[in-house]
Amino acid sequence: MPIRILDEALANKIAAGEVIERPASVVKELVENAIDAGATEIAVVTEEAGRKLIAVTDNGSGMTREDAVLSLQRHATSKIAVTEDLFNIHTLGFRGEALPSIAAVSHLRLVTRPHDAPEGTELLVRGGTIVDLREIGCPPGTSLEVRQLFYNTPARLKFLKSDQTENGHVADLLNAIALCHHTLDIRLMQNGRETLARPSSAQMRAAVAGWLGRQTADAMLPVALETPAVTVDGLVGKPEAARGNRAGQLFFVNGRRIVNRTLTHALEYAFAGLLTPGRYPVAALRLTVDPTQVDVNVHPAKAEVRFTRESELHAVIGRAVKTALAGVSMLQELALGQAAPAVFVARPAVLPHLDAPANGAQPTFLTAPPAAVAPPPTTGLRAVGQFHGVYLVAEGRDALLVINQHRAHERVIFEGLMRNFRRVDAQRLVLPATVHLGHREAAVLDALLDDLLGFGFDVEPMSGQSYLVRAVPGVLATQNPEAVLRDIVADLDAGIQIAAFTPDDPAQRAVEEGRRRLLASIACKAAIKAGKLLAPEEQRELLDRLQQTAQPTTCPHGGPIIMTISQYELDRKFIR
């Protein structure tokens, strides 16, 4: 096939694909340009999650007629002049492709006026082509309206998520920007409703509350350290604020939100010994580094950076976080966990010691909804014992079986809940628990409310991003409702993995997949954890219950539950 030069329209669409992934990507580029223009007030408006309209208005320096036209040309920028400038970036937007890339996949209106000019300029752009250019009366600053995003790239439009999810991404982005640029006045209107208002006087903790919820923000400690190489400031969560994934971690370098493995490792290394496996610290850290020591050209959307002296930066981050955590220990975390408010109705623990029931019935230790009680054991397995509090060892007909106890319990709980949708045992709380979430988390939870009710939760939306939890599934009755609900929302927001399945009705696949993800998260939170020692009776019961499930070999996430070692393999190892 011969090599050819792409026409300008197609080249712009390819560039847009690198930078503009979703409505939040458009908001990010336009807001960062406003910040670079010296804006102190930025207003964002979206309709239909940005598909219909994204409008960003600022009071920055504005542009002349000539600059406004040039801003829509590929590789046009006011921030780079010579090659050396690429390695000394002091601004947020610099690639020179954002505006033409946005214009290439939308209907765009640009209105702008410098503060010292009597009139402004209006440009109308369709698919990257300027169709109108005229003078207009307008306030100083710049206003951009992006309509019908991805109208000419339907494949990209198809991959956008629900309105709740896309709205959550936009709110999360602006909260993150407010965390780093606290002198800005940032406001967001979504479908005519103000969902975010961050006045310039707001402190960083207030912005964190909007991002992660007030309860998490209250459980965070200030971080501050200055060295000749880097200045670090921000907030880091106490161990009890940790979450089940890394979605609660934000890093900023020179005003830019970034992803970097060195920073992530340094943060988590500072928590060594303070968190149990599978829990990740929460933090919002701002770093000021010499721009010549940072390469921001390694990612099209400027989300990742590379540092010249990463080991030194790792050490500084670790020291800053450890200093903030001074005096916090694992014992403190455990004590806090044990001192959680006793708001539950008295109920046996998930794994109590087994006592023979007075009525002679078979004892059960697995908390399960009514109607989901396992039938009498028909197992062909014989429980042999437990290894390191993680694995059960059982004898089969002609093989030795090693069973992951956590995954086995997950499978039992998962199928019990699946069979009893709308009939799950709900445990009412004596005192309702109040949960405060960030905008993005709240958007995810709002989409889950109906299914949560069907699986034993009773969650009532309140003002802002607050929710009242009145009941939880019986399998979660001994756990903290605020922490459990927050972890479930984080799982679903991150796209928790589930095992493959074949729906009876393809039209119901999306609904079924959503419920399975929710149940997989609930089952994971309720299942026994690694390190839990089981009595012989408990081991036998878990094996019996596992064999009554439809898929005893894989957990709800698709991970293996059982590993077999055949007698033949053992004989060969022992040279029999």
Phi and psi in degrees as a GROMACS rama.xvg file:
@    title "Ramachandran Plot"
@    xaxis  label "Phi"
@    yaxis  label "Psi"
@TYPE xy
-69.1527  151.369  PRO-2
-80.3546  138.082  ILE-3
-138.872  156.563  ARG-4
-83.7762  127.554  ILE-5
-69.2031  143.877  LEU-6
-71.677  161.302  ASP-7
-59.7976  -40.248  GLU-8
-62.7493  -43.8152  ALA-9
-68.8985  -40.2307  LEU-10
-61.0969  -38.3307  ALA-11
-65.8444  -38.4348  ASN-12
-66.3039  -37.2862  LYS-13
-65.2898  -43.4367  ILE-14
-61.6063  -38.6788  ALA-15
-62.7628  -36.6985  ALA-16
-63.815  -29.4697  GLY-17
-73.6752  -36.696  GLU-18
-104.359  -37.4038  VAL-19
-107.236  98.3159  ILE-20
-96.4768  -31.0114  GLU-21
-160.757  172.704  ARG-22
-52.4758  -38.6136  PRO-23
-60.9844  -30.1376  ALA-24
-64.9316  -39.7252  SER-25
-63.5213  -47.691  VAL-26
-58.6385  -43.9681  VAL-27
-57.3612  -50.8643  LYS-28
-63.6051  -43.215  GLU-29
-70.76  -39.11  LEU-30
-68.2368  -40.4898  VAL-31
-64.1535  -37.9471  GLU-32
-63.2119  -38.0113  ASN-33
-64.0722  -41.0225  ALA-34
-63.9347  -43.2723  ILE-35
-62.7477  -26.3885  ASP-36
-84.2559  6.42385  ALA-37
84.1347  18.4672  GLY-38
-66.7122  144.167  ALA-39
-112.568  -13.7982  THR-40
-131.189  128.373  GLU-41
-134.488  127.754  ILE-42
-118.429  130.875  ALA-43
-119.581  133.525  VAL-44
-127.526  132.569  VAL-45
-130.193  150.1  THR-46
-130.808  138.446  GLU-47
52.0227  48.0307  GLU-48
59.7643  23.7091  ALA-49
96.0917  -11.7066  GLY-50
-65.2761  -42.7776  ARG-51
-84.1731  -43.4149  LYS-52
-153.382  137.561  LEU-53
-131.491  120.024  ILE-54
-123.774  129.476  ALA-55
-126.606  120.048  VAL-56
-120.88  134.205  THR-57
-136.518  165.972  ASP-58
-107.723  31.4237  ASN-59
-73.8017  -163.68  GLY-60
-69.3312  -20.2653  SER-61
72.0645  176.066  GLY-62
-132.396  151.233  MET-63
-75.49  170.489  THR-64
-57.2828  -44.4271  ARG-65
-65.7281  -43.5996  GLU-66
-66.5964  -35.1521  ASP-67
-62.8327  -41.7201  ALA-68
-67.2145  -43.9538  VAL-69
-64.276  -31.0184  LEU-70
-63.2889  -17.994  SER-71
-95.6094  5.60394  LEU-72
-94.4202  141.661  GLN-73
-61.1739  140.267  ARG-74
66.4951  15.3895  HIS-75
-86.9808  134.354  ALA-76
-158.529  153.015  THR-77
-99.3401  3.13033  SER-78
-111.999  -11.539  LYS-79
-127.304  129.092  ILE-80
-120.82  -41.8019  ALA-81
-130.088  167.759  VAL-82
-56.0084  -38.8087  THR-83
-62.3687  -25.9577  GLU-84
-63.9544  -25.9068  ASP-85
-62.65  -22.8665  LEU-86
-110.891  20.491  PHE-87
-148.44  57.6014  ASN-88
-82.691  122.965  ILE-89
-110.966  -1.86537  HIS-90
-114.957  173.751  THR-91
-89.6374  -46.547  LEU-92
-99.341  130.216  GLY-93
-149.178  -14.3587  PHE-94
-74.6675  -19.6691  ARG-95
76.1017  12.8607  GLY-96
-117.958  -10.8127  GLU-97
-61.5217  -54.7625  ALA-98
-65.2534  -49.0933  LEU-99
-62.9599  -31.3442  PRO-100
-67.6712  -40.6051  SER-101
-65.7132  -45.029  ILE-102
-62.4208  -28.6736  ALA-103
-69.3704  -20.865  ALA-104
-123.725  28.6464  VAL-105
-160.026  176.634  SER-106
-100.54  117.087  HIS-107
-118.027  139.178  LEU-108
-123.776  124.698  ARG-109
-117.769  122.235  LEU-110
-123.226  126.47  VAL-111
-150.341  151.082  THR-112
-155.721  126.035  ARG-113
-65.5122  155.599  PRO-114
-65.4405  -25.9693  HIS-115
-99.0229  10.6004  ASP-116
-102.558  142.638  ALA-117
-73.9634  -26.5467  PRO-118
-134.353  163.876  GLU-119
-110.464  -172.737  GLY-120
-126.865  138.771  THR-121
-119.628  130.339  GLU-122
-122.893  137.852  LEU-123
-114.398  130.403  LEU-124
-128.234  135.342  VAL-125
-124.102  113.06  ARG-126
58.3476  31.8764  GLY-127
95.4296  -5.09006  GLY-128
-108.826  128.855  THR-129
-72.1103  122.305  ILE-130
-108.762  -13.4113  VAL-131
-155.954  142.183  ASP-132
-147.207  122  LEU-133
-156.797  165.323  ARG-134
-81.2074  151.48  GLU-135
-154.64  147.085  ILE-136
-80.76  129.793  GLY-137
-162.665  160.458  CYS-138
-67.8727  159.498  PRO-139
-65.2606  149.324  PRO-140
115.973  -160.145  GLY-141
-137.48  139.378  THR-142
-129.422  128.943  SER-143
-123.494  129.136  LEU-144
-115.582  122.23  GLU-145
-111.952  113.453  VAL-146
-115.136  151.262  ARG-147
53.2696  52.5493  GLN-148
-58.9925  135.333  LEU-149
64.6326  24.2521  PHE-150
-61.2078  -29.4613  TYR-151
-106.032  8.91985  ASN-152
-132.601  71.0235  THR-153
-59.7346  -26.1861  PRO-154
-63.3937  -39.6164  ALA-155
-71.807  -36.6198  ARG-156
-61.4068  -35.616  LEU-157
-64.7112  -27.2689  LYS-158
-87.6534  -0.979313  PHE-159
-69.4072  150.148  LEU-160
-87.1905  -169.492  LYS-161
-63.8268  162.011  SER-162
-57.6231  -40.1631  ASP-163
-60.5653  -42.4868  GLN-164
-67.53  -47.1616  THR-165
-65.9453  -39.8878  GLU-166
-61.4336  -39.3556  ASN-167
-62.5302  -39.4114  GLY-168
-63.1214  -41.154  HIS-169
-65.5395  -47.2861  VAL-170
-62.5841  -41.1859  ALA-171
-62.0197  -42.4775  ASP-172
-60.3524  -48.902  LEU-173
-68.1816  -33.8357  LEU-174
-61.7946  -41.8242  ASN-175
-63.5968  -41.8511  ALA-176
-64.0062  -39.899  ILE-177
-64.0236  -31.9523  ALA-178
-61.4044  -39.1431  LEU-179
-89.9393  -35.4323  CYS-180
-111.91  72.4776  HIS-181
-76.181  -2.89296  HIS-182
-88.4887  -2.61894  THR-183
-86.1679  147.511  LEU-184
-100.149  108.231  ASP-185
-116.483  130.683  ILE-186
-132.716  145.566  ARG-187
-131.44  128.492  LEU-188
-115.052  126.886  MET-189
-123.162  116.292  GLN-190
53.377  42.9008  ASN-191
82.3868  1.49548  GLY-192
-117.919  130.556  ARG-193
-73.7886  116.075  GLU-194
-108.952  -7.17301  THR-195
-152.763  130.52  LEU-196
-141.712  105.449  ALA-197
-114.925  93.7575  ARG-198
-65.1983  155.486  PRO-199
-63.4638  -21.2326  SER-200
-82.2652  -8.04428  SER-201
-63.9443  141.126  ALA-202
-82.4998  165.291  GLN-203
-60.4107  -36.7759  MET-204
-62.7707  -34.1562  ARG-205
-66.3698  -38.8108  ALA-206
-67.2776  -37.1964  ALA-207
-63.5678  -38.393  VAL-208
-61.9406  -37.477  ALA-209
-70.0577  -27.4027  GLY-210
-83.665  -47.5706  TRP-211
-116.491  -5.02243  LEU-212
101.082  151.574  GLY-213
-65.1638  -37.0634  ARG-214
-62.413  -41.2707  GLN-215
-67.6552  -42.4863  THR-216
-60.3546  -37.6281  ALA-217
-69.0099  -20.418  ASP-218
-99.4597  28.5424  ALA-219
-116.883  150.019  MET-220
-112.68  145.525  LEU-221
-71.6517  144.308  PRO-222
-120.62  131.087  VAL-223
-155.023  121.445  ALA-224
-155.199  133.743  LEU-225
-126.031  127.025  GLU-226
-127.395  168.992  THR-227
-58.9766  -27.0323  PRO-228
-91.3958  -32.5703  ALA-229
-155.873  147.13  VAL-230
-113.646  129.739  THR-231
-120.123  131.955  VAL-232
-148.654  164.926  ASP-233
145.002  -150.813  GLY-234
-136.158  145.141  LEU-235
-132.225  138.654  VAL-236
-75.4751  145.051  GLY-237
-64.0965  162.419  LYS-238
-53.7387  -35.6107  PRO-239
-69.6864  -12.7372  GLU-240
-88.1643  -2.18447  ALA-241
-60.348  157.478  ALA-242
-126.648  176.314  ARG-243
-85.4293  -0.45435  GLY-244
-151.584  -175.915  ASN-245
-93.9338  13.4384  ARG-246
-65.5932  -15.3809  ALA-247
-94.2478  22.6106  GLY-248
-117.57  126.771  GLN-249
-127.471  132.513  LEU-250
-126.243  136.318  PHE-251
-124.69  136.447  PHE-252
-125.051  118.008  VAL-253
51.5742  42.1801  ASN-254
86.1231  -0.642312  GLY-255
-110.567  130.044  ARG-256
-73.6894  129.023  ARG-257
-138.975  168.916  ILE-258
-120.317  131.671  VAL-259
-155.236  125.997  ASN-260
-64.6201  -31.9738  ARG-261
-63.087  -44.1639  THR-262
-66.1618  -42.3384  LEU-263
-60.5055  -46.1035  THR-264
-64.4053  -41.0524  HIS-265
-61.8588  -42.6862  ALA-266
-61.7346  -49.4127  LEU-267
-71.4953  -31.2237  GLU-268
-64.857  -34.2232  TYR-269
-66.986  -20.321  ALA-270
-94.9862  8.30232  PHE-271
-54.5438  127.951  ALA-272
87.1245  -7.76407  GLY-273
-102.304  -19.1769  LEU-274
-122.669  147.039  LEU-275
-77.573  157.818  THR-276
-56.7911  140.916  PRO-277
87.7028  0.630982  GLY-278
-111.644  141.43  ARG-279
-126.341  139.637  TYR-280
-68.2745  156.697  PRO-281
-105.494  136.32  VAL-282
-161.705  151.177  ALA-283
-132.022  103.737  ALA-284
-119.602  132.706  LEU-285
-110.604  129.759  ARG-286
-117.751  136.221  LEU-287
-113.979  115.929  THR-288
-128.302  150.185  VAL-289
-55.0108  120.979  ASP-290
-55.5164  -26.7895  PRO-291
-71.1691  -12.4015  THR-292
-98.0698  6.5896  GLN-293
-128.012  130.302  VAL-294
-104.116  110.75  ASP-295
-101.201  14.305  VAL-296
-98.8683  12.3953  ASN-297
-89.9877  -2.37012  VAL-298
-141.95  134.714  HIS-299
-55.5116  -38.9052  PRO-300
-94.3444  10.27  ALA-301
62.6453  27.2203  LYS-302
-85.0562  -24.8831  ALA-303
-115.332  148.309  GLU-304
-134.574  163.692  VAL-305
-126.323  136.913  ARG-306
-104.405  146.115  PHE-307
-70.8381  -39.4236  THR-308
-120.806  70.7504  ARG-309
-67.3728  -37.1668  GLU-310
-64.2996  -38.6828  SER-311
-66.2253  -40.6865  GLU-312
-65.0602  -40.3901  LEU-313
-57.4545  -44.7751  HIS-314
-65.2189  -39.7152  ALA-315
-67.2024  -44.6968  VAL-316
-60.5754  -46.5346  ILE-317
-58.7978  -43.1644  GLY-318
-67.089  -40.7948  ARG-319
-62.9885  -44.1859  ALA-320
-70.5273  -42.4288  VAL-321
-62.445  -37.0238  LYS-322
-63.0484  -41.4703  THR-323
-65.506  -32.8717  ALA-324
-88.6957  1.81329  LEU-325
-51.5855  128.427  ALA-326
94.9901  -14.1292  GLY-327
-89.8053  130.739  VAL-328
-132.616  169.955  SER-329
-62.7673  -34.3025  MET-330
-63.7837  -37.6999  LEU-331
-62.1063  -44.5898  GLN-332
-62.1747  -43.8942  GLU-333
-63.6034  -40.044  LEU-334
-64.2767  -40.2944  ALA-335
-63.6035  -40.4315  LEU-336
-62.7823  -39.7967  GLY-337
-73.8007  -22.7669  GLN-338
-93.3224  12.1044  ALA-339
-58.9551  144.685  ALA-340
-54.4903  133.596  PRO-341
-85.1009  83.0047  ALA-342
-103.455  5.6319  VAL-343
-95.0845  150.347  PHE-344
-65.3689  140.808  VAL-345
-53.2674  131.83  ALA-346
-160.045  146.202  ARG-347
-59.9358  149.879  PRO-348
-64.7914  165.259  ALA-349
-59.1333  -36.9595  VAL-350
-129.809  72.8318  LEU-351
-75.9983  165.949  PRO-352
-66.3605  140.344  HIS-353
-82.4506  128.765  LEU-354
-119.635  144.959  ASP-355
-65.5932  124.115  ALA-356
-62.3105  147.553  PRO-357
-65.0956  -29.8706  ALA-358
-85.9931  4.08009  ASN-359
83.0184  1.06961  GLY-360
-70.4827  161.921  ALA-361
-70.2298  133.732  GLN-362
-70.9868  149.541  PRO-363
-132.646  140.204  THR-364
-110.586  -14.9699  PHE-365
-82.3709  118.456  LEU-366
-69.0306  122.162  THR-367
-144.726  154.587  ALA-368
-66.1651  152.317  PRO-369
-56.5572  151.659  PRO-370
75.405  -5.3297  ALA-371
-110.9  16.0303  ALA-372
-68.7361  135.76  VAL-373
-68.1822  146.801  ALA-374
-69.7007  170.024  PRO-375
-54.6913  145.545  PRO-376
-58.2163  134.761  PRO-377
-127.443  26.7049  THR-378
-69.4215  143.978  THR-379
-100.745  8.35733  GLY-380
-99.4229  149.541  LEU-381
-120.274  119.088  ARG-382
-65.6182  127.411  ALA-383
-99.1842  -38.7641  VAL-384
166.618  -165.26  GLY-385
-129.478  142.395  GLN-386
-118.088  117.6  PHE-387
56.8855  23.1893  HIS-388
65.6934  18.0612  GLY-389
-122.539  -41.5549  VAL-390
-119.5  143.469  TYR-391
-96.1768  143.872  LEU-392
-114.725  128.86  VAL-393
-134.187  154.316  ALA-394
-103.274  124.392  GLU-395
-101.454  -166.65  GLY-396
-62.5048  -46.5909  ARG-397
-142.632  31.7309  ASP-398
-155.489  158.735  ALA-399
-99.4635  131.599  LEU-400
-111.688  134.744  LEU-401
-113.081  120.496  VAL-402
-117.377  127.692  ILE-403
-73.7647  111.153  ASN-404
-66.9989  -36.0009  GLN-405
-65.247  -46.2873  HIS-406
-67.8274  -35.4908  ARG-407
-63.0111  -44.6735  ALA-408
-66.1728  -38.2879  HIS-409
-54.6333  -47.5721  GLU-410
-62.3295  -42.684  ARG-411
-61.7422  -47.8766  VAL-412
-65.0024  -44.6601  ILE-413
-55.7112  -49.5884  PHE-414
-71.5347  -32.4014  GLU-415
-62.9493  -42.0635  GLY-416
-69.9039  -39.3918  LEU-417
-58.832  -40.3827  MET-418
-71.5977  -18.5599  ARG-419
-123.056  33.2465  ASN-420
-55.4452  133.547  PHE-421
72.6774  -3.4513  ARG-422
-127.125  17.3341  ARG-423
-71.9135  141.083  VAL-424
-62.2049  117.161  ASP-425
-103.985  129.203  ALA-426
-98.237  111.33  GLN-427
-70.4403  141.951  ARG-428
-89.2074  138.817  LEU-429
-61.8063  -44.935  VAL-430
-119.395  118.65  LEU-431
-56.4425  144.592  PRO-432
-100.399  137.002  ALA-433
-99.3191  129.652  THR-434
-119.141  126.932  VAL-435
-108.379  124.156  HIS-436
-118.422  162.865  LEU-437
-79.4402  173.335  GLY-438
-60.1636  -46.5092  HIS-439
-66.1365  -42.9901  ARG-440
-63.0427  -40.5118  GLU-441
-63.5793  -38.7561  ALA-442
-62.8972  -39.8313  ALA-443
-66.2692  -44.9134  VAL-444
-64.989  -39.5267  LEU-445
-57.2991  -36.5733  ASP-446
-74.7164  -13.1591  ALA-447
-99.8122  -11.1165  LEU-448
-54.7808  -42.2955  LEU-449
-66.195  -46.0847  ASP-450
-66.5702  -36.2738  ASP-451
-59.6054  -40.4657  LEU-452
-62.4982  -39.1203  LEU-453
-68.0524  -19.8943  GLY-454
-109.846  19.5012  PHE-455
106.059  -6.21651  GLY-456
-85.2405  147.986  PHE-457
-127.215  99.3146  ASP-458
-119.523  123.139  VAL-459
-112.461  119.829  GLU-460
-64.0889  141.187  PRO-461
-120.014  -162.455  MET-462
-70.5026  152.422  SER-463
64.3006  -134.644  GLY-464
-110.588  38.3562  GLN-465
-105.192  148.205  SER-466
-138.743  147.261  TYR-467
-107.455  120.796  LEU-468
-98.6055  115.94  VAL-469
-102.147  -22.0941  ARG-470
-153.998  153.697  ALA-471
-131.866  160.883  VAL-472
-59.2751  148.164  PRO-473
-55.8183  -32.6142  GLY-474
-68.2441  -14.5479  VAL-475
-112.127  14.7315  LEU-476
-64.2351  -23.6684  ALA-477
-95.1301  3.35957  THR-478
-106.199  162.067  GLN-479
-70.7687  118.211  ASN-480
-63.7354  -35.8406  PRO-481
-64.7008  -46.2071  GLU-482
-66.7638  -41.7653  ALA-483
-64.0993  -47.6048  VAL-484
-63.1633  -40.9417  LEU-485
-64.0997  -41.1413  ARG-486
-66.6921  -38.3571  ASP-487
-63.924  -43.811  ILE-488
-62.273  -41.6106  VAL-489
-63.1098  -40.7237  ALA-490
-58.9142  -49.0102  ASP-491
-70.0906  -33.614  LEU-492
-66.7883  -35.703  ASP-493
-81.5745  -7.81104  ALA-494
79.9591  58.7564  GLY-495
-53.9134  137.59  ILE-496
-75.7187  141.652  GLN-497
-131.049  158.356  ILE-498
-68.1986  150.212  ALA-499
-63.214  147.976  ALA-500
-149.159  159.558  PHE-501
-115.784  109.163  THR-502
-72.3243  146.012  PRO-503
-63.1809  -38.3124  ASP-504
-121.737  110.685  ASP-505
-54.2845  -29.4769  PRO-506
-66.3741  -21.3374  ALA-507
-95.7418  5.89721  GLN-508
-60.5664  -44.1833  ARG-509
-62.3881  -42.9589  ALA-510
-63.9998  -46.4085  VAL-511
-62.2675  -41.4971  GLU-512
-63.4864  -41.834  GLU-513
-61.5942  -42.2786  GLY-514
-67.9761  -39.4238  ARG-515
-64.2994  -38.2461  ARG-516
-63.4501  -43.4355  ARG-517
-61.8528  -46.5992  LEU-518
-65.6878  -37.682  LEU-519
-61.3561  -37.9345  ALA-520
-69.2296  -44.4428  SER-521
-61.1928  -45.9806  ILE-522
-61.9057  -38.6673  ALA-523
-64.3212  -40.2176  CYS-524
-70.5269  -31.3015  LYS-525
-87.9148  -22.4098  ALA-526
-70.1249  153.395  ALA-527
-60.44  148.849  ILE-528
-101.705  163.697  LYS-529
-59.9975  138.564  ALA-530
98.7  -7.33293  GLY-531
-81.8327  117.407  LYS-532
-79.8511  132.536  LEU-533
-111.862  137.947  LEU-534
-69.3821  158.167  ALA-535
-52.9883  -39.4732  PRO-536
-63.457  -37.8516  GLU-537
-67.9834  -39.8791  GLU-538
-60.3187  -45.7875  GLN-539
-64.0878  -41.7865  ARG-540
-64.9776  -40.7505  GLU-541
-61.9984  -41.5168  LEU-542
-63.188  -42.2363  LEU-543
-62.4356  -46.7662  ASP-544
-65.8966  -37.5501  ARG-545
-61.1042  -41.5662  LEU-546
-69.7167  -14.613  GLN-547
-86.4999  -4.89122  GLN-548
-82.4373  162.39  THR-549
-76.3375  -28.4611  ALA-550
-131.005  73.6919  GLN-551
-75.0174  -6.53529  PRO-552
-96.5429  -14.8968  THR-553
-132.864  148.119  THR-554
-82.3491  172.119  CYS-555
-58.9845  -22.791  PRO-556
-86.263  -6.74192  HIS-557
98.1792  -0.344426  GLY-558
-78.195  149.922  GLY-559
-68.5223  144.185  PRO-560
-101.407  -36.496  ILE-561
-122.138  137.222  ILE-562
-119.539  133.384  MET-563
-110.642  144.5  THR-564
-124.859  110.006  ILE-565
-70.5678  157.986  SER-566
-61.5967  -34.1007  GLN-567
-60.5583  -44.3559  TYR-568
-63.3599  -40.7296  GLU-569
-65.1746  -44.0083  LEU-570
-60.7216  -39.9846  ASP-571
-66.8731  -40.0457  ARG-572
-62.0275  -36.1397  LYS-573
-93.5967  9.81721  PHE-574
52.7966  52.9406  ILE-575
